[in-house]
Structure formats: C-alpha cells, structure tokens
C-alpha cells in the first residue's frame, strides 16, 4: 500500500489578507439609507395608502393654480392659461385696480351603471390667478378668447408705448 503524501500546512494567518468584516454592499446600503433619511418627509418619502388617497383627490381637482404663460409682444401682452376640462361659462376674467384676475371652477359628476357594477365619481375645485397689469396697457381694450381648454387674454399696449425704439448714434470723443 502506498503511503499518503504529506504536505506542510501553514496554520499562521498573519500574512493572509482578511476579508472578514468587509461588506461593500452593506456599506452602500447604509449610505443610501442615510441619503433617504436626510430627505424624510420630502419627495423621497415612500407614501402609504393613506397618504395617496388625499393626493388622488387633490389631483382630480384644481388644488394648484393652472399653468400660465405670459409673453410680451411689440403691441400687446398675452396671458395664456391651460384649463383642461373647463368651459368658458366656468371661467371669469376681471380687471380691477390694475390687477388682472382669472378665476375658474370645475364640478364634475360621472355615473356609470352596468349590469354587474356601479361607479360614481365626483370631482370639483376652483382656482384664481392674479397678475399686476404693466403700465402702458389699454385696459378698455383687453380681450379674452377661450378655445379647446386654453384661455388667451390679450392686453394691448397704448399707442404711445408701442413706438419703435430709437437708435442713438454714438460719437467718438
């Protein structure tokens, strides 16, 4: 019978690198958790079902004022407001004391009855946006047009304000 080969075994681990305690993914996870904790209560917070219910209700109404663009042209200012789902009868445009106000209200009640289910949804809300009218606007000629959910208010400038810019020659000293 052959005798087994005997190899020397080094039982000292002093020279061998130790990987015990080195957990790169655990450290990464701790850092990411710390970042999310810094934003606690902000946009990074994971919403619960109870948080999302009021959010859904707010999303269906005008809890936030609608998007509005304001542009200046040579002869007028133009205010454009996106008001999806509204009719012109639900929108009011007023000018008082140098302020342009746009108000709107939406009320919707949908009901659907089928053989095996019944759904009823209601949504409502209102908004108001106000803008200081710049000097030089002819308030008697302000016009508003509502088309396909977009309100466009035109604030024409007075003729003296519309004068073309004059170029002034520069003379060498």
BAKEGU-363672 format. One record per residue (C-alpha): x, y, z negated; residue in three letters; residue number from 1. Coordinates in nm, 4 decimals, always signed. Example, Ala and Ser with C-alpha at 12.3 -4.5 7.8 and 13.67 -1.06 7.14 Angstrom:
BEGIN
x,y,z,residu,num
+1.2300,-0.4500,-0.7800,ala,1
+1.3670,-0.1060,-0.7140,ser,2
END
This chain:
BEGIN
x,y,z,residu,num
+0.0000,+0.0000,+0.0000,unk,1
+0.1262,+0.3391,+0.0887,unk,2
+0.1941,+0.5860,-0.1791,unk,3
-0.0083,+0.9163,-0.1527,unk,4
+0.1845,+1.2247,-0.0552,unk,5
+0.2298,+1.4655,-0.3395,unk,6
+0.2277,+1.8357,-0.2618,unk,7
+0.3184,+2.1033,-0.5126,unk,8
+0.0243,+2.3163,-0.6245,unk,9
+0.0728,+2.6747,-0.7400,unk,10
-0.1604,+2.7403,-1.0326,unk,11
-0.0486,+3.1041,-1.0755,unk,12
-0.2809,+3.3546,-0.9118,unk,13
-0.0798,+3.6634,-0.9883,unk,14
+0.0273,+3.7218,-0.6301,unk,15
-0.3066,+3.6362,-0.4673,unk,16
-0.5425,+3.9289,-0.3938,unk,17
-0.8636,+3.9142,-0.5938,unk,18
-1.1988,+3.9731,-0.4182,unk,19
-1.3904,+3.9266,-0.7383,unk,20
-1.5934,+4.2412,-0.8130,unk,21
-1.5532,+4.3785,-0.4604,unk,22
-1.9035,+4.4056,-0.3163,unk,23
-1.9149,+4.6551,-0.0329,unk,24
-2.2862,+4.6166,+0.0358,unk,25
-2.3763,+4.6579,-0.3291,unk,26
-2.1837,+4.9869,-0.3393,unk,27
-2.3533,+5.1004,-0.0186,unk,28
-2.6940,+5.0175,-0.1625,unk,29
-2.6178,+5.2161,-0.4781,unk,30
-2.5138,+5.5188,-0.2712,unk,31
-2.8276,+5.5039,-0.0562,unk,32
-3.0451,+5.4708,-0.3686,unk,33
-2.8721,+5.7769,-0.5141,unk,34
-2.9444,+5.9792,-0.1988,unk,35
-3.3124,+5.8851,-0.2089,unk,36
-3.3313,+5.9657,-0.5797,unk,37
-3.1988,+6.3144,-0.5027,unk,38
-3.4966,+6.3674,-0.2732,unk,39
-3.7507,+6.2206,-0.5156,unk,40
-4.0822,+6.3932,-0.4704,unk,41
-3.9854,+6.5252,-0.1284,unk,42
-4.0286,+6.3880,+0.2194,unk,43
-3.8247,+6.0763,+0.1411,unk,44
-4.0571,+5.9542,-0.1326,unk,45
-4.2459,+5.6420,-0.0366,unk,46
-4.6159,+5.7241,-0.0535,unk,47
-4.8572,+5.4961,-0.2311,unk,48
-5.2024,+5.4140,-0.1032,unk,49
-5.3472,+5.6735,-0.3401,unk,50
-5.1133,+5.9399,-0.2011,unk,51
-5.2115,+5.8638,+0.1564,unk,52
-5.5870,+5.8890,+0.1079,unk,53
-5.5914,+6.2647,+0.0428,unk,54
-5.3301,+6.3073,+0.3180,unk,55
-5.5599,+6.1363,+0.5668,unk,56
-5.8468,+6.3570,+0.4589,unk,57
-5.6319,+6.6682,+0.4971,unk,58
-5.5105,+6.5561,+0.8392,unk,59
-5.8709,+6.5405,+0.9615,unk,60
-5.9408,+6.8985,+0.8554,unk,61
-5.7713,+7.2338,+0.9046,unk,62
-5.5802,+7.2340,+0.5769,unk,63
-5.2965,+7.4052,+0.7611,unk,64
-5.3366,+7.7001,+0.9950,unk,65
-5.3213,+7.6083,+1.3639,unk,66
-5.0165,+7.6629,+1.5825,unk,67
-4.9976,+8.0174,+1.7204,unk,68
-4.7635,+8.1661,+1.9801,unk,69
-4.7083,+8.5421,+2.0039,unk,70
-4.5490,+8.6864,+2.3172,unk,71
-4.4710,+9.0415,+2.4292,unk,72
-4.5076,+9.1328,+2.7951,unk,73
-4.4490,+9.4664,+2.9689,unk,74
-4.8126,+9.5731,+2.9477,unk,75
-4.9543,+9.3683,+2.6563,unk,76
-4.9006,+9.1374,+2.3643,unk,77
-5.0520,+8.7911,+2.3852,unk,78
-5.1549,+8.5688,+2.0940,unk,79
-5.2289,+8.2067,+2.1866,unk,80
-5.3781,+7.9672,+1.9302,unk,81
-5.4321,+7.5947,+1.9811,unk,82
-5.7713,+7.4995,+1.8350,unk,83
-5.8490,+7.1437,+1.9461,unk,84
-6.1971,+7.0171,+1.8713,unk,85
-6.3480,+7.3642,+1.8249,unk,86
-6.5984,+7.5538,+2.0367,unk,87
-6.5911,+7.9292,+2.0940,unk,88
-6.9011,+7.9615,+1.8719,unk,89
-6.6931,+7.8307,+1.5774,unk,90
-6.4155,+8.0887,+1.6269,unk,91
-6.4224,+8.4549,+1.5223,unk,92
-6.1736,+8.7242,+1.6278,unk,93
-6.1791,+9.0592,+1.4415,unk,94
-5.9731,+9.3763,+1.4315,unk,95
-5.9868,+9.5893,+1.1177,unk,96
-5.7404,+9.8359,+0.9652,unk,97
-5.4659,+9.7471,+1.2111,unk,98
-5.4927,+9.3715,+1.1494,unk,99
-5.5997,+9.1053,+1.3995,unk,100
-5.7765,+8.8135,+1.2265,unk,101
-5.8597,+8.4776,+1.3803,unk,102
-6.0993,+8.2579,+1.1833,unk,103
-6.2380,+7.9176,+1.2637,unk,104
-6.4419,+7.6413,+1.1094,unk,105
-6.4865,+7.2815,+1.2129,unk,106
-6.7595,+7.0481,+1.0962,unk,107
-6.7916,+6.7059,+1.2487,unk,108
-7.0208,+6.4188,+1.1570,unk,109
-6.9854,+6.0942,+1.3534,unk,110
-7.2127,+5.7989,+1.3060,unk,111
-7.1902,+5.4646,+1.4826,unk,112
-7.4342,+5.1816,+1.4275,unk,113
-7.3818,+4.8429,+1.5859,unk,114
-7.5336,+4.5053,+1.5289,unk,115
-7.2731,+4.3915,+1.2778,unk,116
-7.1257,+4.7164,+1.1388,unk,117
-7.1990,+5.0774,+1.0472,unk,118
-6.9435,+5.3619,+1.0470,unk,119
-6.9977,+5.7220,+0.9400,unk,120
-6.7156,+5.9742,+0.9341,unk,121
-6.7235,+6.3392,+0.8355,unk,122
-6.4513,+6.5962,+0.8734,unk,123
-6.4547,+6.9655,+0.8024,unk,124
-6.2237,+7.2529,+0.7366,unk,125
-6.1571,+7.6166,+0.8042,unk,126
-5.8604,+7.8409,+0.8692,unk,127
-5.7738,+8.2078,+0.9000,unk,128
-5.4656,+8.3673,+1.0542,unk,129
-5.3967,+8.7404,+1.0384,unk,130
-5.1435,+8.9482,+1.2300,unk,131
-5.0372,+9.3101,+1.1908,unk,132
-5.1104,+9.4895,+1.5190,unk,133
-4.7984,+9.6673,+1.6507,unk,134
-4.8012,+10.0428,+1.7144,unk,135
-4.9000,+10.1351,+2.0667,unk,136
-5.1775,+9.8769,+2.1134,unk,137
-5.5065,+9.9999,+2.2597,unk,138
-5.7417,+9.8321,+2.0090,unk,139
-6.0511,+9.9247,+2.2138,unk,140
-5.9375,+9.7028,+2.5000,unk,141
-5.8439,+9.3840,+2.3111,unk,142
-5.9866,+9.0756,+2.4835,unk,143
-6.0210,+8.7113,+2.3760,unk,144
-6.0703,+8.4093,+2.6042,unk,145
-6.1384,+8.0555,+2.4820,unk,146
-6.0777,+7.7680,+2.7246,unk,147
-6.0316,+7.3944,+2.6589,unk,148
-5.9429,+7.4357,+2.2922,unk,149
-5.6982,+7.7233,+2.3457,unk,150
-5.7742,+8.0790,+2.2338,unk,151
-5.5862,+8.3567,+2.4122,unk,152
-5.6094,+8.7092,+2.2681,unk,153
-5.4658,+8.9899,+2.4811,unk,154
-5.3680,+9.3151,+2.3087,unk,155
-5.2973,+9.5704,+2.5853,unk,156
-5.0382,+9.8403,+2.5270,unk,157
-5.1313,+10.2056,+2.5668,unk,158
-5.0086,+10.3614,+2.8947,unk,159
-4.7525,+10.5850,+2.7225,unk,160
-4.5938,+10.2798,+2.5588,unk,161
-4.5765,+10.0940,+2.8919,unk,162
-4.3425,+10.3463,+3.0526,unk,163
-4.0438,+10.1837,+3.2148,unk,164
-3.7172,+10.2025,+3.0315,unk,165
-3.4944,+10.4838,+3.1447,unk,166
-3.1320,+10.4071,+3.2161,unk,167
-2.8997,+10.6729,+3.0811,unk,168
-2.5738,+10.7333,+3.2653,unk,169
-2.2580,+10.7131,+3.0584,unk,170
-1.9960,+10.9795,+3.1319,unk,171
-1.6302,+10.9356,+3.0682,unk,172
-1.4849,+11.1717,+2.8132,unk,173
END
